Amino acid sequence: MNKYRMCIIPPYPLENVQLLKDRVIFPYACFCLFGTSLQIVTQSTGDYPYLSYLDGADLISLPQQGSHMENAIRYLSEHKEEIDLLFLFGARGEYIDLALTYKSLRPDGIIYLKLDTNIDWANALPLYHKPFADFLQSCDIISCETRRLQSFLYKKWRRPVEYIPNGVYYPLYPEAAGVRFEDKENIILTVGRIGTFQKNSLLLLYAFALTFVELKEPWELVMVGSVTPEFQADYDDFCKRFPLLAPHIHLPGNITDKKVLYQYYKRAKIFALSSRAEGGSPNVFSEAAIFGCTVVTTEVDAAPDMTDNGRVGRISVGTEDFDAFAKELTALCQNPVYLAHNFEAMRTYIKEFFDYERLADRLRILVDLQMQKRRPS
């Protein structure tokens, strides 16, 4: 098996929490499978305690003076011989000079671009701007996170775009191995930046209210994550208007201790995603799925992939319909037999199609093929 020296350069400085998200975890899985080294190159934004989960990876701190990308280009120029495979995250203009510099210095090197986008954003990319078009052309392997986007891009770009969804790296989740449906509770869980426009948290809040009055048994709604001041005000007003529901809705805030967060996944039966849009497939879906949570989601691009077209989850029509989302929530809460059966079905599905070790093996083959093209015949 060929081995490669790998490097991640994000488009902007990484925060600690991003070390355990797709932009780092997938390259890390690749490093564990077919790498000899992995450099994470970024301007520091503080401490990185999550680096302890990434055994063998090196975090390279760029100078704080000057822009992140200018310093990254300088680092890449000085260390080009140490980088065989360059990971880029997002089809962003910030990468234009970086990618073209790398290709000029290491024409034998490989650039892998993980798009992390949805159809709307992809449709707005400046494809006719020559520097941006040259940047895309310099990327040897491009992948997207949803089948829907893959089909769209193939028709629009007329070039291969791989399907590599945001998955899960199982060695980081030993707690998931022993989870049992019998230990789960009547909890609907969501995890994210509560109250942002993208996450559409009010939809979930009011859909839960509509669901709650239909149920014979009480359920709890747990909304984990940082809370915007606007949503906090809406939530406080909601609790005043519906005092009987207030004790059943919980905002535990941002949880950085992964072991504490995983306890919520272990206890929840349903994971709810009420987003207006996602930049690919959300990382929290994969985490919820390995703990056997049944997913209910709005019609984001990744919805068919997350639910296997509705087999192991539910898709609510649109992204603004409170009644439709409540209907799907109610149907799940009232069907304990389905939830129990789907506990194993979801875990089997995620293991088969979203395991980062399997996805890394697919990328390894693509990288090897690119390397073969560079060898003289």
C-alpha positions as CSV (number, residue, x, y, z in Angstrom):
1,M,0.0,0.0,0.0
2,N,1.3,3.4,-0.9
3,K,1.8,5.9,1.9
4,Y,1.6,9.6,1.7
5,R,2.6,12.7,3.7
6,M,-0.6,14.7,4.3
7,C,-1.5,18.2,5.1
8,I,-4.7,20.0,6.0
9,I,-5.0,23.7,5.3
10,P,-8.4,25.2,6.3
11,P,-9.6,28.4,4.6
12,Y,-9.6,30.2,7.9
13,P,-8.1,29.6,11.4
14,L,-9.4,26.5,13.1
15,E,-11.1,26.4,16.5
16,N,-10.7,23.5,18.8
17,V,-14.2,22.2,18.2
18,Q,-13.4,21.8,14.5
19,L,-10.7,19.3,15.2
20,L,-13.4,16.6,15.7
21,K,-15.4,17.6,12.6
22,D,-15.2,16.4,9.1
23,R,-12.6,18.8,7.9
24,V,-10.1,17.2,10.2
25,I,-11.5,13.8,11.1
26,F,-11.7,12.5,7.6
27,P,-8.1,13.4,6.7
28,Y,-7.1,11.9,10.1
29,A,-8.9,8.6,9.1
30,C,-6.9,8.7,5.8
31,F,-3.7,9.3,7.7
32,C,-4.4,6.3,10.0
33,L,-5.0,4.2,6.9
34,F,-2.4,5.3,4.3
35,G,-0.4,8.2,5.7
36,T,3.1,8.6,7.1
37,S,2.4,12.1,8.5
38,L,-0.4,14.6,9.0
39,Q,0.1,18.3,9.4
40,I,-2.8,20.5,10.5
41,V,-1.7,24.0,9.5
42,T,-3.5,27.0,11.0
43,Q,-3.2,30.2,12.9
44,S,-4.0,29.5,16.5
45,T,-7.3,30.5,18.0
46,G,-6.5,29.3,21.5
47,D,-5.9,26.0,23.2
48,Y,-6.6,22.7,21.3
49,P,-7.5,20.0,23.9
50,Y,-9.2,17.9,21.2
51,L,-5.8,17.4,19.6
52,S,-5.4,14.6,22.2
53,Y,-7.9,12.6,20.2
54,L,-5.7,12.8,17.1
55,D,-2.7,10.6,18.0
56,G,0.2,11.2,15.6
57,A,-1.1,14.4,14.0
58,D,1.0,17.5,14.2
59,L,-0.7,20.9,14.6
60,I,1.4,23.6,12.9
61,S,0.8,27.1,14.4
62,L,1.2,29.8,11.8
63,P,2.4,33.3,12.8
64,Q,-0.3,35.6,14.1
65,Q,1.0,38.5,12.1
66,G,-0.4,38.7,8.6
67,S,-3.4,36.9,7.1
68,H,-4.0,33.2,7.7
69,M,-3.8,32.3,4.0
70,E,-0.7,34.4,3.3
71,N,1.1,32.6,6.1
72,A,-0.3,29.2,4.9
73,I,1.1,29.9,1.4
74,R,4.5,30.8,2.8
75,Y,4.5,27.6,4.9
76,L,3.5,25.5,2.0
77,S,6.2,27.0,-0.2
78,E,8.9,26.2,2.5
79,H,7.6,22.7,3.2
80,K,6.4,21.6,-0.2
81,E,8.5,18.4,-0.2
82,E,6.8,17.3,3.0
83,I,3.3,17.4,1.4
84,D,2.2,14.7,-1.0
85,L,-1.5,15.0,-0.4
86,L,-3.1,18.4,0.3
87,F,-6.6,18.5,1.9
88,L,-8.7,21.6,1.1
89,F,-12.1,22.3,2.6
90,G,-14.7,24.2,0.6
91,A,-14.6,25.7,-3.0
92,R,-13.6,29.1,-1.7
93,G,-11.8,32.0,-3.4
94,E,-9.3,32.1,-0.5
95,Y,-7.7,28.9,-1.9
96,I,-7.0,30.2,-5.4
97,D,-3.4,31.3,-4.8
98,L,-2.7,28.5,-2.4
99,A,-3.7,25.7,-4.8
100,L,-1.9,27.2,-7.8
101,T,1.2,27.8,-5.7
102,Y,1.3,24.2,-4.6
103,K,0.8,22.9,-8.1
104,S,3.6,25.0,-9.4
105,L,5.9,23.7,-6.8
106,R,4.7,20.1,-6.6
107,P,3.2,19.1,-9.9
108,D,3.4,15.5,-8.7
109,G,1.4,16.3,-5.6
110,I,-2.3,15.6,-5.1
111,I,-5.0,18.2,-4.1
112,Y,-8.2,16.8,-2.7
113,L,-11.0,19.3,-2.4
114,K,-13.9,18.5,0.0
115,L,-16.7,20.8,-1.1
116,D,-18.8,21.0,2.0
117,T,-21.6,22.8,0.2
118,N,-25.2,22.5,-1.0
119,I,-26.9,23.0,-4.3
120,D,-27.7,26.7,-3.7
121,W,-24.2,27.6,-2.8
122,A,-22.7,25.4,-5.5
123,N,-24.9,27.1,-8.1
124,A,-23.6,30.5,-7.1
125,L,-19.9,29.6,-7.6
126,P,-18.1,31.9,-10.1
127,L,-17.2,29.2,-12.6
128,Y,-16.6,31.8,-15.4
129,H,-14.1,33.7,-13.3
130,K,-10.8,32.3,-14.7
131,P,-8.8,32.3,-11.5
132,F,-11.5,30.4,-9.8
133,A,-11.9,28.0,-12.7
134,D,-8.2,27.4,-12.7
135,F,-8.4,26.6,-9.0
136,L,-11.0,24.0,-9.5
137,Q,-9.0,22.6,-12.4
138,S,-6.0,22.3,-10.2
139,C,-7.9,20.0,-7.7
140,D,-7.2,16.4,-8.7
141,I,-10.0,14.9,-6.6
142,I,-13.2,16.7,-5.7
143,S,-15.9,15.2,-3.5
144,C,-19.3,16.4,-2.2
145,E,-21.4,15.1,0.7
146,T,-24.8,14.3,-0.9
147,R,-26.0,12.3,-3.8
148,R,-28.3,15.1,-4.9
149,L,-25.4,17.5,-5.2
150,Q,-23.2,15.0,-6.9
151,S,-25.8,14.6,-9.7
152,F,-26.3,18.3,-10.0
153,L,-22.5,19.0,-10.2
154,Y,-21.9,16.3,-12.8
155,K,-24.4,17.9,-15.1
156,K,-23.1,21.5,-14.4
157,W,-19.4,20.9,-14.3
158,R,-19.0,18.0,-16.7
159,R,-16.3,16.4,-14.6
160,P,-16.2,13.6,-12.0
161,V,-17.3,14.6,-8.5
162,E,-17.0,11.8,-5.9
163,Y,-19.6,11.2,-3.3
164,I,-18.0,11.1,0.2
165,P,-20.5,11.9,2.9
166,N,-19.7,13.3,6.3
167,G,-19.3,10.1,8.3
168,V,-18.1,8.8,11.6
169,Y,-14.7,7.6,12.8
170,Y,-15.6,4.7,15.1
171,P,-12.4,4.6,17.2
172,L,-13.5,8.0,18.7
173,Y,-16.8,6.6,19.9
174,P,-16.2,3.6,22.2
175,E,-19.3,4.7,24.1
176,A,-21.5,3.8,21.2
177,A,-20.6,0.1,21.2
178,G,-22.6,-0.7,24.3
179,V,-25.6,1.5,23.7
180,R,-29.0,-0.3,24.1
181,F,-32.5,0.8,23.0
182,E,-33.8,-0.4,26.4
183,D,-31.7,2.4,28.1
184,K,-33.2,5.2,25.9
185,E,-35.8,7.6,27.1
186,N,-38.6,9.6,25.5
187,I,-36.2,12.4,24.4
188,I,-36.1,14.4,21.2
189,L,-32.5,15.7,20.8
190,T,-31.0,18.4,18.6
191,V,-27.4,19.6,18.6
192,G,-26.1,22.7,16.9
193,R,-26.0,26.5,17.1
194,I,-29.4,27.0,18.6
195,G,-31.3,30.0,17.2
196,T,-29.2,30.8,14.1
197,F,-31.0,31.4,10.8
198,Q,-29.6,28.2,9.3
199,K,-30.6,25.9,12.2
200,N,-34.2,27.2,12.2
201,S,-34.7,26.3,15.9
202,L,-38.1,27.9,16.2
203,L,-39.5,25.4,13.8
204,L,-38.5,22.6,16.1
205,L,-39.7,24.4,19.2
206,Y,-43.2,25.0,18.0
207,A,-43.4,21.6,16.2
208,F,-42.7,20.0,19.6
209,A,-45.5,22.0,21.1
210,L,-47.9,20.7,18.5
211,T,-46.6,17.2,19.0
212,F,-46.7,17.3,22.8
213,V,-50.5,17.8,23.0
214,E,-51.1,14.8,20.9
215,L,-49.1,12.3,23.0
216,K,-50.3,10.1,25.8
217,E,-46.9,9.9,27.4
218,P,-44.7,13.0,28.0
219,W,-41.6,13.5,25.9
220,E,-38.7,15.9,26.5
221,L,-37.0,18.2,24.0
222,V,-33.3,18.8,24.5
223,M,-31.6,21.5,22.4
224,V,-27.9,21.3,23.0
225,G,-25.6,24.1,21.8
226,S,-24.8,27.7,22.1
227,V,-28.0,29.9,22.1
228,T,-28.4,33.2,20.3
229,P,-29.8,36.1,22.4
230,E,-32.7,36.3,19.9
231,F,-33.7,32.6,20.5
232,Q,-33.3,32.9,24.2
233,A,-35.8,35.8,24.1
234,D,-38.2,33.7,22.0
235,Y,-37.7,30.7,24.3
236,D,-38.5,32.8,27.4
237,D,-41.6,34.2,25.7
238,F,-42.6,30.7,24.7
239,C,-42.3,29.4,28.3
240,K,-44.5,32.3,29.5
241,R,-47.2,31.5,26.9
242,F,-47.1,27.7,27.5
243,P,-46.1,27.2,31.1
244,L,-47.1,23.5,31.0
245,L,-44.6,22.8,28.3
246,A,-41.7,24.7,29.8
247,P,-40.5,21.9,32.1
248,H,-40.2,19.6,29.1
249,I,-37.9,21.8,27.1
250,H,-34.2,21.9,28.0
251,L,-31.4,24.2,26.9
252,P,-28.2,22.8,28.5
253,G,-26.0,25.1,26.5
254,N,-22.8,24.4,24.6
255,I,-21.2,21.1,25.7
256,T,-17.5,20.7,25.0
257,D,-17.0,17.5,27.0
258,K,-17.7,14.8,24.5
259,K,-18.5,12.2,27.1
260,V,-21.3,14.4,28.4
261,L,-22.6,15.0,24.9
262,Y,-22.6,11.3,24.1
263,Q,-24.8,10.6,27.1
264,Y,-27.5,12.7,25.5
265,Y,-27.2,10.7,22.3
266,K,-27.4,7.5,24.3
267,R,-30.6,8.6,26.1
268,A,-32.4,10.1,23.1
269,K,-34.7,8.1,20.8
270,I,-35.2,10.7,18.2
271,F,-32.7,13.2,16.7
272,A,-34.4,16.3,15.1
273,L,-32.8,18.5,12.4
274,S,-34.9,21.5,11.5
275,S,-32.3,23.3,9.4
276,R,-33.1,25.6,6.5
277,A,-29.9,24.5,4.8
278,E,-26.7,22.5,5.6
279,G,-23.3,22.9,3.9
280,G,-23.2,19.2,3.1
281,S,-24.3,16.5,5.4
282,P,-24.3,17.6,9.1
283,N,-21.7,15.9,11.4
284,V,-24.3,15.6,14.2
285,F,-26.4,13.3,12.1
286,S,-23.6,10.7,12.0
287,E,-23.1,11.0,15.7
288,A,-26.8,10.5,16.4
289,A,-27.0,7.6,14.1
290,I,-24.3,5.5,15.7
291,F,-26.1,5.8,18.9
292,G,-29.3,4.5,17.3
293,C,-31.3,7.7,17.2
294,T,-34.1,7.8,14.6
295,V,-33.7,11.0,12.5
296,V,-36.4,13.4,11.5
297,T,-35.2,16.2,9.2
298,T,-36.4,19.0,6.9
299,E,-35.7,18.7,3.2
300,V,-32.1,19.7,3.2
301,D,-29.9,18.3,0.4
302,A,-28.7,15.5,2.6
303,A,-32.1,14.3,3.8
304,P,-32.4,11.3,1.4
305,D,-28.9,10.2,2.3
306,M,-29.5,10.6,6.1
307,T,-32.7,8.6,6.0
308,D,-32.0,6.1,3.2
309,N,-34.8,7.8,1.3
310,G,-37.2,7.6,4.3
311,R,-36.4,4.0,5.3
312,V,-34.5,4.7,8.5
313,G,-35.9,8.2,9.3
314,R,-38.5,10.8,8.3
315,I,-38.3,13.8,6.0
316,S,-40.6,16.7,6.6
317,V,-41.9,18.6,3.6
318,G,-40.1,21.9,3.1
319,T,-38.2,23.8,5.8
320,E,-40.8,26.2,7.2
321,D,-43.9,24.0,7.7
322,F,-44.5,23.7,11.5
323,D,-47.5,21.4,11.0
324,A,-45.6,19.0,8.6
325,F,-42.6,18.7,11.0
326,A,-45.0,18.2,13.9
327,K,-46.8,15.5,12.0
328,E,-43.5,13.5,11.5
329,L,-42.5,14.0,15.1
330,T,-45.9,12.8,16.3
331,A,-45.8,9.7,14.1
332,L,-42.5,8.7,15.5
333,C,-43.3,9.4,19.1
334,Q,-46.5,7.3,18.8
335,N,-44.7,4.3,17.2
336,P,-42.4,2.7,19.8
337,V,-42.2,-0.5,17.8
338,Y,-40.7,1.3,14.8
339,L,-38.3,3.2,17.0
340,A,-37.1,0.0,18.6
341,H,-36.7,-1.7,15.2
342,N,-35.0,1.3,13.7
343,F,-32.5,1.5,16.5
344,E,-30.6,-1.4,14.9
345,A,-31.5,-0.5,11.3
346,M,-30.0,2.9,11.7
347,R,-26.8,1.6,13.3
348,T,-26.4,-0.9,10.5
349,Y,-27.0,1.7,7.8
350,I,-24.5,4.2,9.2
351,K,-21.8,1.5,9.6
352,E,-22.2,0.3,6.0
353,F,-22.3,3.7,4.2
354,F,-20.8,6.4,6.6
355,D,-17.8,4.7,8.3
356,Y,-14.8,7.0,7.7
357,E,-12.4,4.0,7.6
358,R,-14.3,2.7,4.5
359,L,-14.6,6.1,3.0
360,A,-10.9,6.7,3.5
361,D,-10.2,3.4,1.7
362,R,-12.1,4.8,-1.2
363,L,-10.1,8.0,-1.3
364,R,-6.9,5.9,-1.1
365,I,-7.8,4.2,-4.3
366,L,-8.5,7.6,-6.0
367,V,-5.2,9.0,-4.8
368,D,-3.3,5.9,-6.0
369,L,-4.9,6.3,-9.4
370,Q,-3.9,9.9,-9.6
371,M,-0.3,8.9,-8.7
372,Q,-0.2,6.3,-11.4
373,K,-1.1,9.0,-14.0
374,R,2.0,10.9,-13.0
375,R,4.4,7.9,-13.5
376,P,6.2,7.8,-16.8
377,S,5.0,4.9,-19.0
